[in-house]
Amino acid sequence: MKKFIKGIACVAVLAPSLVFAANNPILDALTASDSGYEVMSSDEMQDARGAALIYGQPLPSVTYGLKKHHVTWKGFGSKYDYQAYNYIGNSWSPGYVDYPYGGTTYSAAGDEWLADTISSPYAWSAANANSIEHHVQVVFSSGVSAYAFRVTNWNRPISTFSW
């Protein structure tokens, strides 16, 4: 009986989103036209966002461990502009990060940027921080590779580690 009730609850929660996906006029118009557009898979979307294995990027600030950069929003300006943030400091943890991609898990090291948009512009709190960017380099047993992963939600140039 409990499984039946859970099943009905799941259908009730998901039904509006399924109806929206089925009756989206923009997607319907693109599908009906001979424009050549295709729906992207989740992996293709990650590739488009930069989460794919990228090549030829500058190395992150560390090639062993994960360096977390702490920034706070100044309270004005765009939250997507890195210049609207104060750099408070950083922390570092040793070891490699496991990064799953395309059915394979890679060992990686690099940087993660944690933005606190709630606290005072000069006081960073881990409880209020969200990851705004990560840039990690793939590491093999023979050393650091030329391949990296980068996902960002702001306009920080990849070579900027100071303000």
N, C-alpha and C positions, 0 to 999 in steps of 0.2 A: 504494500500500500504506500509506503514511504517513497519507494522508487517511482511509482506512478505519479505521486504529487510533485516530486522533484522534476519529473519529465514534463508535466504540464507547466510548471513554473518556468523551466528553461524555454519552452516554446513561447510562452507569453512574453518573456523578456526579449527573445531573439526575433520574434515575428515582425516588430516594426522596422528593424534594421534590414531584414530580408525583403520586406515590401519596398523599402527605400531603394535598396540595391537593384531590385527588379524594375522599378519605375523611375529611374533617374533619367530625366529628359535629355540631359547633356550626353550621357553615355548611350542612350537609345539613339539619338541623332547621329553620333559618331559611328555607331555600329551599322545603322541603316545606310549611311553614305558610303561611297566608294573611295574614301579618303586614304585608306591604307593604314589607318591607326589600329593598333592592337592593344589589348589590355596587358599590362606588365605583371609578371609574377612577383612574389615577394622578394626573391633573390635579385631580380632585375631592378626592383625599386631600391634595394640596398646598394646595388652597383651604381645607380644614378646618384644616390646620396653621397657616394664616396666611401662606402663601407666595403667595397671590393678590394682585392689585392691590388694596390697601386704601386707603380714603379717610378723611380727617379725622383722621389721626394727628398727634401732635406731630412737628415736624421733628427729624431726627437732629442730633447736635452739629456736624456739618460738612455743607455742601451742595456742596462741591467736594473731590474726592479721597476716600480711604478712611482713616478713623481707626481704628486697631486698639488696643483697650483690653486691657491685660494684667492678668489676675487669677490668683491662686493659691488653692487650697483650703486652709483652715486645718487640715485633718486631722480635723475632727469636724463633726458636723451633716450635713444632707442636701446631696448634690452638686447638687440641684435648687433649693436655696435660695440666692439671691444673697448673703444675709447671712453665709453660711458661707465667703465668699471675701475675701481681702485684695486691694485695688486696688494694683497695683505701679506702673503708669504706662501710657504709650501711645506709639504711633508713628503717623506720618501719611505717606501716599504721595499725590502729586498725580495728577490725571487722573480719568477716570470709569471705572466698572466696567461691563462688559457683563453684563446680567442677562436671560437667555433665559426667556420665559414665553409659553405659548400660541402658539408658532410665530413670535413676534416677539422681537427682541432690543432691550432698552431700555438707554439710558445711565442710570447711577445713581451716587449718591454717598451716603456715610453712615458708619455705624459697624459694626464687627465686634468681638465680644467673644471673646477667646482665653483659655481656662481651662487652667492647668497644675495637674493634680491629683496629680502625682507628686513634684515638687520640694519643697523646704522652703517653708513658708508665706510666707517673705519673699524668696524667690529664684525669679524667673520664668525659664523656659527655653523658647525657641521649639520645640526638639526634642520637648518633652513636652506642648505646647499643642494643644488641639483647639478648633475653633470651637463655642461654646456658644450664640451668638446673632448674627444680623446684622439690621440695620435700615437699609435704603437707600431713598432718595427718588428717584423718577424725575425726570430732568432733560431738558428739551427745549431746542431752540436758543433759544426765547423766554425760558427761565428755569426755575426749580424748579417742578415741578408739585405738585398736591395728592395725587398717588398715590404709594404706597410699597409696599415688600415687607418683611415681617418674619417671621423664623423664629427660634424660641427653644426652648431645652431647659431653662430654669430659670424662676423666678418674678419676675424683675426687672421692676419697673414701667417702662414705656417712657420716663418722664421722669427716671429716676434715672441720673445720670452720675457721682455721687460717693458716698462712703460716710460 
